[in-house]
Amino acid sequence: MITTFSAITIFRFAAARAARAGIIGALAIGLAGMLAGCSALRLGYNTAPQLSWWWLDGQLDFTSAQSPTARQSVDVFFDWHRRTQLPELAALLASAQPALAEATTPDNACAWYGRVRDRLEPSIDRALVQAADIVPTLTEANFKHLEQRYAKGQQEMRGDYLQADPAERRAEASKRTISRVEQIYGSLEEAQRRVIAAGLAQSPFDPEAWLAERRRRQADTLQTLRRLVAEKADRDQRIAALRALAERSQLSPDPAYRAYQRRLTQYNCEFAAQVHNATTAAQRLKAQQRLKGWEDDLRSLISQPAAPQ
């Protein structure tokens, strides 16, 4: 009674959500690519610490004096994740497979969202704890660089999601969604593509509101980090502040945006169920096999030593 499309799309969304708070998400960002449809999942996971480090350094432009602490935090996070979280993620994938042949409902899709969210929470919290060790090393130069990266990211997102021509915007949204669905189920038929297009036409997704909330989160992140450095906060205070920041990133202080999030989540559950129910038996079998392959990859990683950095 679970949809693979909704499960993996939500997994990727939740992992990406962990990265939205800048430094907080750097230690968890490697998770976002784990189930991105890549056939080389094992290679991807083994390189995640290095990729996370590159991303983090790109965001904050560490000096040679700052780098060792940040690198160590990344390595500690992934050592912990391999030991404690990979078995749970493999079990999650295994639990989804038996139901893939069946139709689903929006309620079931939403329930799966909750399971994935709950499974990711320990990783997000662990990333916060590791990020707390990096915070005292930060300087105004790091914050200025992060501001520049945020501005560039906003510009790129506007180009990707706010095309001036409404028809172009719809076409790009359809292309993105079809690509994600095909990563799970394989090639779609024309009738299935029309189902996706019709569903997207009903979407409440508002890129302007999303980007405005993104700016709020980024400003909140910078303000929080600057305050922690200025106040010379101790480790417990830093962890508490970062957890509060993550909570505000997940649940916006803006009541209007929270209401929008609820509408969008409900729509996504309905849309995921609709897309899954439009797939064929052969496509669902392909999705089942893909999840099994990912599960096997994760289980092989559990006992595999981390690659040297």
ZAMARGU-4260 file (C-alpha; in steps of 0.2 Angstrom, whole numbers, plus 5000, padded with zeros to 4 digits):
<rodrens>
0) 5000/5000/5000 | 5015/5011/4998 | 5021/5021/4983 | 5039/5019/4978 | 5038/5036/4970
5) 5032/5045/4985 | 5044/5036/4996 | 5060/5040/4987 | 5054/5058/4982 | 5050/5061/5000
10) 5067/5054/5006 | 5076/5065/4994 | 5065/5080/4999 | 5069/5077/5017 | 5087/5075/5015
15) 5088/5091/5005 | 5078/5100/5018 | 5092/5096/5030 | 5104/5106/5019 | 5093/5122/5019
20) 5101/5129/5034 | 5118/5131/5027 | 5131/5124/5039 | 5119/5112/5048 | 5115/5103/5032
25) 5132/5101/5026 | 5135/5085/5037 | 5119/5077/5031 | 5119/5083/5012 | 5127/5067/5007
30) 5111/5058/5011 | 5102/5067/4998 | 5110/5058/4984 | 5109/5041/4991 | 5093/5036/4983
35) 5094/5048/4968 | 5092/5034/4955 | 5111/5031/4954 | 5115/5013/4950 | 5132/5016/4959
40) 5125/5019/4976 | 5139/5011/4985 | 5152/5022/4976 | 5141/5037/4980 | 5140/5033/4998
45) 5158/5030/5000 | 5162/5047/4992 | 5148/5056/5002 | 5161/5062/5015 | 5172/5070/5002
50) 5157/5077/4993 | 5150/5084/5009 | 5167/5092/5013 | 5168/5100/4996 | 5150/5107/4998
55) 5154/5114/5015 | 5170/5122/5010 | 5161/5129/4995 | 5148/5137/5006 | 5160/5144/5020
60) 5177/5145/5011 | 5187/5138/5026 | 5205/5144/5030 | 5218/5130/5032 | 5217/5133/5051
65) 5198/5130/5051 | 5198/5115/5039 | 5204/5101/5051 | 5189/5104/5063 | 5176/5104/5049
70) 5184/5088/5040 | 5183/5079/5057 | 5165/5083/5060 | 5161/5077/5043 | 5170/5061/5045
75) 5163/5058/5063 | 5145/5060/5056 | 5147/5048/5042 | 5156/5035/5053 | 5141/5036/5065
80) 5129/5035/5050 | 5136/5020/5042 | 5136/5011/5059 | 5119/5016/5065 | 5108/5022/5051
85) 5112/5011/5036 | 5103/4996/5044 | 5088/5006/5047 | 5087/5013/5030 | 5090/4996/5022
90) 5075/4989/5033 | 5065/5004/5027 | 5068/4999/5009 | 5064/4981/5012 | 5048/4986/5020
95) 5042/4995/5005 | 5045/4981/4992 | 5031/4969/4996 | 5017/4982/4993 | 5024/4989/4977
100) 5012/4978/4966 | 4997/4986/4974 | 4987/5002/4972 | 4989/5015/4985 | 4979/5030/4993
105) 4984/5048/4997 | 4983/5043/5016 | 4995/5029/5013 | 5007/5040/5004 | 5006/5053/5018
110) 5009/5039/5031 | 5025/5034/5021 | 5030/5052/5022 | 5029/5051/5041 | 5040/5035/5041
115) 5053/5043/5030 | 5053/5059/5040 | 5055/5050/5056 | 5069/5039/5049 | 5079/5054/5044
120) 5077/5064/5061 | 5091/5055/5070 | 5103/5060/5055 | 5098/5078/5055 | 5100/5079/5074
125) 5117/5071/5073 | 5122/5083/5060 | 5117/5097/5071 | 5128/5090/5085 | 5143/5089/5074
130) 5140/5107/5067 | 5140/5114/5084 | 5159/5109/5084 | 5162/5120/5069 | 5153/5135/5074
135) 5166/5143/5086 | 5179/5142/5072 | 5168/5153/5060 | 5173/5172/5056 | 5164/5186/5048
140) 5174/5181/5032 | 5165/5164/5032 | 5148/5173/5034 | 5151/5185/5020 | 5156/5171/5009
145) 5140/5161/5014 | 5129/5177/5010 | 5137/5177/4993 | 5133/5159/4990 | 5115/5161/4996
150) 5113/5175/4984 | 5119/5165/4970 | 5108/5150/4974 | 5093/5161/4975 | 5097/5168/4957
155) 5099/5150/4951 | 5083/5144/4959 | 5073/5159/4951 | 5080/5153/4934 | 5075/5135/4937
160) 5058/5138/4944 | 5052/5156/4939 | 5053/5157/4920 | 5044/5172/4914 | 5034/5161/4901
165) 5020/5151/4911 | 5021/5138/4897 | 5040/5136/4899 | 5038/5135/4918 | 5025/5121/4916
170) 5036/5112/4904 | 5051/5112/4915 | 5041/5106/4930 | 5034/5092/4920 | 5052/5088/4914
175) 5058/5087/4932 | 5044/5076/4938 | 5045/5064/4924 | 5063/5062/4926 | 5061/5058/4945
180) 5047/5046/4941 | 5057/5037/4928 | 5071/5035/4940 | 5060/5023/4949 | 5048/5015/4937
185) 5058/5016/4921 | 5051/5024/4904 | 5034/5031/4905 | 5020/5030/4892 | 5013/5045/4884
190) 4996/5043/4893 | 5006/5042/4910 | 5015/5058/4905 | 4998/5066/4902 | 4993/5061/4920
195) 5008/5069/4927 | 5005/5085/4917 | 4987/5086/4922 | 4991/5083/4941 | 5005/5096/4940
200) 4992/5109/4933 | 4982/5107/4950 | 4998/5109/4961 | 4997/5123/4974 | 5016/5125/4973
205) 5021/5143/4974 | 5039/5146/4969 | 5038/5164/4975 | 5032/5159/4992 | 5045/5145/4993
210) 5060/5157/4988 | 5054/5170/5000 | 5054/5157/5014 | 5071/5151/5008 | 5077/5169/5011
215) 5070/5169/5028 | 5079/5153/5033 | 5095/5159/5026 | 5094/5176/5035 | 5089/5166/5051
220) 5104/5155/5049 | 5116/5169/5047 | 5109/5178/5062 | 5110/5163/5073 | 5128/5158/5068
225) 5134/5176/5070 | 5125/5177/5088 | 5133/5161/5093 | 5150/5166/5089 | 5148/5184/5096
230) 5142/5177/5112 | 5155/5163/5113 | 5141/5151/5117 | 5146/5135/5125 | 5143/5118/5116
235) 5126/5115/5125 | 5120/5132/5120 | 5126/5130/5102 | 5117/5113/5100 | 5101/5120/5108
240) 5102/5135/5096 | 5105/5125/5081 | 5091/5113/5085 | 5079/5128/5087 | 5085/5134/5070
245) 5082/5117/5062 | 5065/5117/5069 | 5061/5134/5062 | 5067/5128/5045 | 5056/5113/5046
250) 5041/5123/5053 | 5040/5141/5047 | 5036/5154/5060 | 5025/5162/5047 | 5007/5155/5049
255) 5003/5158/5031 | 5017/5148/5025 | 5013/5134/5037 | 4996/5133/5030 | 5003/5133/5013
260) 5015/5119/5018 | 5000/5109/5024 | 4991/5111/5007 | 5006/5107/4997 | 5010/5091/5008
265) 4992/5085/5005 | 4993/5088/4987 | 5009/5079/4985 | 5002/5064/4994 | 4987/5064/4982
270) 4998/5067/4967 | 5010/5053/4972 | 4996/5040/4974 | 4989/5046/4957 | 5005/5043/4948
275) 5009/5026/4956 | 4991/5020/4952 | 4994/5025/4934 | 5009/5013/4932 | 5009/4996/4925
280) 5013/4979/4933 | 5029/4979/4923 | 5034/4996/4929 | 5030/4992/4947 | 5040/4976/4946
285) 5055/4987/4940 | 5053/4999/4955 | 5053/4984/4966 | 5069/4977/4959 | 5077/4995/4960
290) 5073/4996/4979 | 5079/4978/4981 | 5096/4983/4973 | 5097/4999/4984 | 5093/4988/4999
295) 5107/4976/4995 | 5119/4990/4992 | 5116/4998/5009 | 5118/4981/5017 | 5134/4978/5009
300) 5140/4995/5015 | 5136/4992/5033 | 5151/4980/5035 | 5162/4989/5022 | 5175/5000/5029
305) 5174/5019/5025 | 5185/5024/5010 | 5201/5034/5016 | 5199/5053/5013
</rodrens>
